[in-house]
Amino acid sequence: MSHHDGWSTLMEANGRFEAEILKEALEIDGFSVVLIQEAVGQLYVLPSMPLSRVEICVPDAQFENAQAWLEAYNNGELRNDNAELGDCDHE
């Protein structure tokens, strides 16, 4: 776990796209999130290289709750309150 002036790394994503998706999901559930990526990783898309890794960071005060959220996310236990948006009848 890395620390960045009051922020802790919750996880590392394998690229900016994955990081942005997780950032949005965390923010929807009330977490503050910053993404940290090496500048070279933003210039060259090299998914298998360490430079493409993006740190997903939350405030130290939210870290434990964010860890619990991430565990629930990884286990498919998060409830999707917008599920009805995809349930359209096409009759």
Secondary structure in CASP SS format (residue, H / E / C, confidence):
PFRMAT SS
TARGET T0000
AUTHOR 0000-0000-0000
METHOD secondary structure of the structure
MODEL  1
M C 1.00
S C 1.00
H E 1.00
H C 1.00
D C 1.00
G C 1.00
W E 1.00
S E 1.00
T E 1.00
L E 1.00
M E 1.00
E E 1.00
A E 1.00
N C 1.00
G C 1.00
R H 1.00
F H 1.00
E H 1.00
A H 1.00
E H 1.00
I H 1.00
L H 1.00
K H 1.00
E H 1.00
A H 1.00
L H 1.00
E H 1.00
I H 1.00
D C 1.00
G C 1.00
F C 1.00
S C 1.00
V C 1.00
V E 1.00
L E 1.00
I E 1.00
Q E 1.00
E C 1.00
A H 1.00
V H 1.00
G H 1.00
Q H 1.00
L H 1.00
Y C 1.00
V C 1.00
L C 1.00
P C 1.00
S C 1.00
M C 1.00
P H 1.00
L H 1.00
S H 1.00
R C 1.00
V E 1.00
E E 1.00
I E 1.00
C E 1.00
V E 1.00
P E 1.00
D H 1.00
A H 1.00
Q H 1.00
F H 1.00
E H 1.00
N H 1.00
A H 1.00
Q H 1.00
A H 1.00
W H 1.00
L H 1.00
E H 1.00
A H 1.00
Y H 1.00
N H 1.00
N C 1.00
G C 1.00
E C 1.00
L C 1.00
R C 1.00
N C 1.00
D C 1.00
N C 1.00
A H 1.00
E H 1.00
L H 1.00
G H 1.00
D C 1.00
C C 1.00
D C 1.00
H C 1.00
E C 1.00
END
